[in-house]
Amino acid sequence: MQLTMESVRLAHVFILLVILHTFRSIGWSMAQNSHHGDHHIHVGVILDMESPVGELAQKCMTMAISDLNALPWHTNHHLKLILHPRNSMGQPLKALSSAVELLENEQVEALIGPQTSEEAELLGELGDRVPVISFSASSPFLSREKNPDFIRMTTNDNSQVEAIAALVQKFGWRELVIIHEDSSYGNGIIPDLLLTLHEGNAHVAHRTVIPPQARDIYLEAQLYRLMALSANIFIVHMSPSLTSRFFIKVNELGMISTGYGWIVTDGIVNELPVMDQLVLDSMQGVIGIRPYIPPSERLHNFSLKWRNNFFTNQHHQIPEVNVYCLWAYDSVWALAKAAYQLGPTTSMQKNDPANKLAHLDAIPSRRTGSDLLCKILRSHFMGLSGEIQLKNGQLQQPLALEIVNVVGRVKRIGFWTRSNGITTGLNRSSVATQSPSLREIGSISWPGSSLAIPRGQQIMPKVGKRLRIGVPIKKGFKELVGVELNPETNATIVTGLCVDVFKAAIDLLPYEVKFDFIPFPNSTTGSYYQDLIYHVYLQQYDAAVGDITITANRSLYVDFTMPFTETGAAMIVPIKTSRSTNLWIFLQPLTVDLWLVIGAFFVFTGCVVWTIEHSDNNEFKGPLAQQIGMAMWYSFSTLFFAQREKLISNLSKVVVIVWLFVVLILTSSYTANLSSMLTVHQLQSLPKGESIGFTVDRKLVMTDPINLPFKNPSFPPLETVQDYANALRDGSRNGGVSAIIDEIPYVKVFLSQYSAQYTMVEPTYNSSNGFGFAFPKGSPLAPDISASIAKLREDGKLHLISQNWFQNRSLFTNQDSATKVARLDSYNFRGLFLITGITSIVAVIISYKFRKKKSTTVQQHEVADQLAEEKFSAVSDTPLRRTSSKHIRRHSY
C-alpha cells in the first residue's frame, strides 16, 4: 500500500514536469514566432513642427501609416513602420543633432523630412549610414553626386524655370528684376533662371538678394531701391517665412498696385493655402507656378478622410492639403514598399544609453541601408500626388505645371507643358488641349485689380498718355488710307488698309495702347512724306501710319516696322485686242514634233487598215500605186468625212474607231487653241522712244525704256486713280506715258478699277521695300508692332484685311496667260497615241495569225483535191467524168 502511494506520487510529479515542459515549449515557440513574425522598420522623422507644413506633413505621414496597416499584404507579412518624430525648429544644427540621436537611440533605418534644403544638405554628411528622404528640399545644389544616400521626393527647382520664362515671353516683358533669398535654397535656381530668361530675350535689369533673417527695416530699404528702378516686373524666389514678411512690406509701400507685375516660384505657391489671410491680402494679383496634381479617386477619398479627421478634432478651419503633404504621404508609401520587397531583416540592438557616441564617424552603417536605398530608388507606383518615379535620385518632373493667380485665394488660370507651352486646359492624359491667346489669358487679375497686363519697361514716360499718330491726308487712293471729317461731330475718321493693319497689330500687343490719329497737313516745302517722317523724328508724333514706303534714307531718322505690304514695284501697260498678221498662224497651235507625230500616225493607221483589208476587200486591191493611194486616202480622210469604202474585217473597224476618237480629240484641241491665238488680248508693245512713267514721291517722272535717267517731271502729283488713267490714255505721243512703274499697293488699287483696260506685266522691280509704320528712334513699340505684323501674316489675317478692301476685284492679270497661249505638243497627247498604237499593233498580229491559219486550211484542201482527182482519173479518163467528180468533191467540202 505504501509502495502504491509512492508510485502515485511519482506519477503526479512526472505528469507535472511534462506539463511544465510543454507549456515552456509552447511559450518559447510563441515568443520566437512573435519575435520573427513582426517586421518593424524604425523611421526617423525630422520636421519643423512649428511651421504649418511640418505640422500638416506629420499628420499626412500618420495617415499613411494607418492606411498601410489596413492593407492585406501589409498585415499578412507583419510589416510595420514605426515613426520617431523630432522637431528641428527650422534649424539645420538642431536637425543634425536630432538625426544623430535617432541613429544612436532608436536604431532608425531611414530618415524622412529634412524640411529645408539647408537641413537636407547638412544631413547628407551622415554618409552611407541610412537613406535620407526629403519631400520639400528642392535646391538644385542637392545632388546624389554630393550626397549618395539623399532621395528627393519632390521636384527640382530648375524644373519651373522654363515655365517662368514662357510667362515672361507670353506677356512681352523684356526687363525685369529677380528677388531671391540668400541661402542654398534661394541661390540654387538663379543660374538656370538667368540663362533661360536670356534665351527668351528677357533682360534681368537688377537682382536683389535678401538674407533669410533680414529685419523689416532691411526689407523696406531694399524695396525703396527697387521703386527707384524703371523696371516693375519682379520674380520672387524665397522661403515662405521670408515671403510672408516681404509681401506685407510690398503692400505697405504701394507696390501691389496697377502697373506692377509679380511672379512667385512654386515654393511660395505650394504654401499659399496655409498662409495667413493677411499675407494673401498683400499678394492679390500675384501669379505663380506650382506642380499639377492630377485628380484621382484615391486622392478624393484621402481628402474626405482628411476633412473628417480635422472635423472630429473640432478645428475651426480645416487646412487645405498642399502638395508637400501629398509628397510626405507618398514618401512613407515608397519606404514601406521598398521594405516589403526587401523582406524581414534583423535590427540592431539598441546601445546602452550611457554609452554615447562621440562623433559622426562613430555611427555604424546599417547593413540594410544600401539595399533599402536601391529599392526606394526603383519605386514606381501611383501615389496621391500622381506617378511616383525617381530619376537620378529625385522625383521626375510632372507632365504639367499649373499657372495660378492670387485672387482672394488661389485661382488656376492655365497650364504649362514642356511640349506645348502655355495652355488653357489639359485632357485626361495631362496633355495640352489648346494654346491661349493674350486676350484669353488676359483675364488675370493683376495688382490693383487691373485687367490690363503690366508693361514693365515699356511703360510710356507719362502714365495714361495717348499716342499721337500722324496720318497723311490723301485725295485719292483712299483704299490705302483715307481721312474724312464727320460734319456732325467734327471728329476725324481715318480708314483704309494701312489703318486696319495698324489697329489689328495694336490689338495683338500684350499691353494696352491708347492713340489718336492726327491728320498731317500739306507740306509747303520739300517732300510731303519726307516731312511727315521728319516730324516723327522730332517726336512731334509718336508714330506715322499710312502708305509710307520704307527707304534707307528715312531709316536714318526713324525706326520702321517690318513691311505689311508686298515689296517691289510693277509696270502697268494698256491692253489692246489685235489680229495676228502671221501668215502661218494656223500652224502655231501645235508644236513641230506634234505635227510630225500626227502625220506619222496617219500613215501608220492607213498601213494597218490596208494590211488587214487588202487580202479580202476588193477596195484595197489593184496595182501597188492604187493600193498605197487608197490606204493614205482612207487614213487622212478620217479628218473630214465618213469614208465610202466599207471595211470587211472587224479588226480594222476597231482600229478605225479608236483612231477616230484620237482624231476627234486632236481636232477639238487644235480648234480651241487656234481660236485663243486669234482672239487673245495682246499687250501693246513699247517701241524704242516711248515714255515710261516713274512715280517719285507720288509725282510722275518720265523716261524712255532704254535710257533710264529721269527727265524733268511733266505731270502734276498722282493724287487719284484717274490721274493714272489719264496719263496712260494720252500715251507718250500725246504728252502722256505708255506705261507706269509704281509700287505694288498703288498698282493694286488702280487695277481694281481698270483691270479691263490695263494689266501688270514684268518686270517687277525690287526698288521698293513696301509700306511700314514709322516710330521715333528707340521706340519699344516698333519691334512689338513688327512681331504683331508677322503674327497677322502667319495667321492669314493680313490677307483677309487686304481682301476686305479689294473684295471681288480682279487685281492682277498674269502676263503669260494674257499674251501667250501655250502650244500643244506630243507630250500632251502621249496617252492617246499609246492607245491607238497598241490597238493597231494587236489588230495586225491577230490578223496575221488568222490569215496564216486560213492559208494552211486552203493548202490542205488543195492537196485533198489533187488526191481525189488522181483517184477518179484511174477509174475513168473521160474529161466529163473527171470534171463531174471534181465538182462533186468540191461541193462535199
VOMI-73562 format. One record per residue (C-alpha): x, y, z negated; residue in one letter. Coordinates in steps of 0.2 Angstrom, whole numbers, plus 5000, padded with zeros to 4 digits. Layout:
<kolvos>
XYZA...
</kolvos>
This chain:
<kolvos>
500050005000M501450124996Q502350075012L500750115021T500550285014M502350325018E502150265036S500650385037V501550525030R503050505043L501750485057A501050655052H502750735051V503150665068F501550725076I501850905068L503550905076L502850855093V501550995092I502851125086L503951075100H502551085113T502051255108F503851315108R504051245125S502451325131I502851495123G504651495131W503951445148S502651585147M503951705141A505051655156Q503651675168N503151845161S504951895162H505251835180H503551865187G503452055184D504552165196H504752335188H505552475198I506052625187H506052785197V506652955190G505553105195V506453275194I505253425196L504953595191D503453565180M503153745178E502853785196S501253745205P502053625217V502953525204G501353505194E500253455208L501653345216A501753245199Q499853215200K499953155218C501353035213M500252975198T498852945210M499952855222A500452735208I498652705204S498252665222D499752545224L499252455208N497452425216A498252345232L498152145233P499852125240W500552235225H499552135212T500051965219N501852005218H501852095201H502752245209L502652395198K503352565199L503752655183I503952845185L505052935172H504653125175P505853255170R505753445170N507153535179S506353705176M506953755193G508753755188Q510053645198P511153605182L509553555172K509053445187A510853365187L510853335168S509153255170S509753145183A511253085173V510053055158E508852945169L510352845176L511052815159E509552785148N508152725160E509152625172Q508252705187V508452635204E507952795214A507652975211L506153075218I505953255219G507453375218P506153515222Q507353645229T508753625242S510053685228E509453545217E509553415230A511253475236E511953455218L511153285215L512053225231G513553225220E512953065212L513652975227G513052805232D512352765215R510452775219V509352845233P508853025231V507153065240I506553245241S504953295248F505253485248S507153515251A507153575269S508853665271S509753615286P511353615276F510753455268L511353305279S511653125277R513453155283E513753255267K512553155256N512352975262P511052925249D509953085252F508253055260I507253205266R505453155266M505053325273T505453415290T507053515293N506853705293D507553705310N506053615317S505053785316Q506253905325V505653865342E503853895337A504354065329I505254115345A503754065355A502654185345L503854325347V503954295365Q502054275366K501754445358F503054535369G504154585354W505954625359R506654695342E506354635325L507054615308V507454455298I507254455279I507954295270H508454235253E510254225249D510354045245S510653875253S508853865257Y508754045264G510354045274N510153865282G508853915295I509754085301I511054015314P509753915324D508454055322L509554185329L510154085343L508354035348T507754215347L509154275358H508754145371E507054215371G507754395375N507254455357A508554565348H508754555330V509054735325A509354705307H509554565294R509154595276T509754465263V508954465246I509654365231P508454245223P508454335206Q508354505213A507354635202R505954735209D506954885210I508154805221Y506654745232L505954915233E507654995238A507854865252Q506054895259L506355085259Y507855055270R506854945282L505555085283M506855195290A507155075305L506155095321S505854905322A504254855312N504154665316I504854555302F505154375300I505254325282V506054165275H506254145256M505654035242S503854055236P504354135219S505354275228L503954285241T502654325228S503654475221R504254535238F502554545247F501754635231I503054765234K502754775253V500954805250N501354945237E502455035249L501055035263G502054915275M500454795276I499654925287S499254955306T500754945317G501754815307Y501954635311G502454495298W502954315302I503254195287V504054015288T503253855283D504053855266G502954005262I501453955271V501453775263N501253855246E499953995251L498453885244P499253885226V499754065226M498854195215D497554295224Q498554455220L499854385231V498654335245L497854505245D499654585248S499854465263M498254505273Q498654505291G500254395290V500454255302I501454095299G501953915304I501653755295R501653565299P499953505307Y499253365296I498053255307P496453215299P496053035294S494852935284E496152895271R496553075269L494753115267H494552985253N496053055244F495353225245S493753165237L494653075224K495753225221W494253335218R493353215207N494953205196N495053385193F493153405191F493253275177T494653375169N493453525169Q494553635179H493853805183H494553805201Q495053645210I496853675218P496953635236E498153495241V499653555251N500753465262V502053445248Y500853345238C500553235253L502353205256W502653165237A501253035238Y502052965254D503752955246S503052845232V502252735245W503852725255A504852675240L503552545235A503552465252K505452455253A505552375235A504152255241Y505252205256Q506752195246L505952075234G506252045215P507952095208T508752085191T508852255182S510252305172M510152305153Q509952475145K511552545137N511752575119D511152755116P512652785105A513752745120N513552895130K514352925147L515753055148A515653105166H514853065183L516152945188D515752835174A513952805181I513952625188P513252595206S511652495207R511852335216R510252355225T510452545229G511152525246S509852385251D508452495244L509052645254L509152545270C507352485268K506752655265I507652725280L506752595291R505052645284S503752665297H501852675292F500352795292M500352905277G499253035271L500253165280S500253065296G501552955304E503052925292I504552885301Q506352935296L507652985309K509453025303N508853015285G507453145287Q505653145292L505453165311Q504653325317Q502753325318P501953325335L501253495332A501353645321L499953755315E499853945318I498954025303V498354195299N498054255281V496354325282V495554315264G496354145263R497254045277V496454035294K497153925308R497254025324I498153895335G499453765338F501253745344W501953595353T503653575360R502953515377S501553645379N502053785368G500653895360I498953815362T497153845355T496753665352G497353485351L496453315356N496453165346R498153115351S498853285345S499153335362V498953515368A497253545377T497453725384Q498653875383S497854035376P497954205384S498454355374L496654405373R496154235366E497554235353I497254425351G495854385338S497154385324I496854505310S498454605309W498954705294P497754845291G496354735298S496854795315S496454685330L497754765341A499454675342I500854765334P502054835347R503654835337G505054935345Q503954985360Q502855105350I502755275358M503655415349P501955495345K500655375337V499055375347G499755465362K498855445378R500055425393L499955555407R499855455423I500155565439G499255505455V499455585472P497955675480I497555595497K496455655511K496455485519G496955305515F495855305500K495855115500E497655135493L497255275481V495855405481G495555545469V493755625468E492955745456L491255705448N490255865451P489155825436E490355785423T491855865431N492855705427A494155645439T493855475447I495355385453V495055225464T496055115476G497154965477L498555045468C497455095453V496654925452D498354835451V498954955438F497454935427K497554745429A499354745424A498954855409I497654735403D498954595403L500154685391L500254615373P499854785366Y498554925369E499055065380V497955215382K498155335398F497355465408D497555495427F498155665431I498055715450P499655785456F499455955465P500055985483N501856025483S502356195491T504256145494T505055985498G504355815499S502655785491Y503155615484Y504855665480Q504155805470D503055685461L504555575456I505455725450Y504055775438H504155595431V506055615430Y505755775420L504455675409Q503055795413Q502155625417Y502355465408D502155375425A501655395443A500455275451V499955275469G500655225486D502455265481I503755175491T505255105481I506855185488T508655185482A508755375481N507155385470R507855245459S509155355453L507955465444Y506555345438V506355155434D505255065446F504254915443T504354765455M503354795471P501554745471F501354755490T502154675505E503954735508T504454795525G503654895540A502754845555A502454915573M500654955579I500354945598V498754965608P497954815616I497354805634K496454675644T497354645661S497354515675R498854425679S499654465696T500754305696N500554205712L500754035704W499754065688I498753915692F500253805688L500653885671Q499353795660P500353635662L502253615660T503353545674V503553375665D501653355663L501353395681W502653265686L501953135674V500153165680I500753145698G501652985694A500152905685F499052955701F500252855711V500452715698F498552695697T498252695716G499552555717C498752455703V497052465712V497752415728W498752265720T497152195713I495952235728E496952205744H496852015744S494952015743D494252185748N494252225766N494352415762E496152395756F496652285772K497352335788G499052405793P500352445780L500152635783A498252625781Q498452525765Q499652645757I498552795763G496952705756M497752675739A498352855737M496752925744W495752825731Y496852875717S496953065720F495053075725S494553025707T494953215703L493453275713F492053155718F491452975717A492352865730Q491352775744R492452625743E491752495732K492852395721L492652205720I493652145705S493152185688N494952215683L495152355695S493452435689K494152435671V495752515677V494752655686V493552685671I495052715659V495952825672W494352925675L494252955656F496053015657V495653125672V494153205663L495253255648I496653325659L495453425669T494553495654S496153545646S496853625661Y495253725664T495253795646A497053845646N496953925663L495354025658S496354085642S497854145653M496754235665L495654325651T496854345637V497154515628H498954565633Q499854695624L500454845633Q502254845636S503354985631L504455035646P506055125643K505755305638G504155285630E504055355612S503855265596I503255355580G504055335564F503255395548T504455495536V503555545520D501855525529R502455635544K502655565561L504355575569V504555525587M505955425595T506155315610D506355125608P508155115614I508955275606N508355265588L509055445582P507555545576F506855685586K506055835579N504355805571P502955845584S501455795573F500655855558P500655745542P499755575545L498355605532E496955495539T496755335549V496055445563Q497755535564D498555365569Y497155335582A497355505590N499255485592A499155315599L497655365610R498555515618D500055405622G501855465625S501455545641R500155655634N501155715619G500755555608G501655395605V501455225612S501755135596A501955175577I503055095564I502455115547D502455025530E501354865530I500054935517P499655085529Y499554965544V498354855534K497155005531V497255055550F496954885557L495554865546S494654995556Q495454975573Y495854795575S494954785591A496054915600Q497654895591Y498754755584T500354725574M501754655583V503554615579E504754665574P504354685556T505754795548Y506454775531N506754955529S505354975515S505354895498N503554905495G502555005483F502955015464G502455115449F503755245443A504255275425F505555385416P507255305414K507255185400G505455175398S504955005389P503354995400L504254975416A504854795413P503254745404D502254805419I503354715431S503054555421A501254585422S501354615441I502254445443A500954365432K499554435443L500454375459R500654195451E498854185446D498254245463G497354395456K498454515466L497754435482H495954445475L496154635472I496854665489S495354565497Q494154675487N494754825496W494954745513F493454615512Q492854535529N494054645539R495254575551S496954655546L498154565557F498154485575T499554365577N500554425592Q500954255598D499154195598S498554365606A499854375620T500354195624K499454035627V500453885623A500653775639R500153595638L501553465640D501653275641S501853255623Y500053325620N499353185631F500553035627R499152935619G498052945635L499452895646F499952755635L498152685635I497952695654T499652625657G499452475646I497652445653T498352445671S499852335667I498752205658V497552205673A498952175685V499552025675I497851945674I497551975692S499251895697Y498851745686K497151725694F497751735712R499151605708K497851485701K496751515716K498151485728S498651325720T496751265722T496751315740V498351215744Q497651065735Q496051075747H497151085762E498150935758V496450835755A495850895772D497350835780Q497250665772L495450645777A495750695795E497150565797E495950435790K494550475801F495750485816S496150305813A494350255814V493950355829S494950455841D493450545849T493550735846P491750745842L491850615828R493450705821R492550865821T491050805813S491950705800S493050855796K491450965795H490650845783I492150835771R492251025770R490451035765H490750905752S491951015744Y
</kolvos>
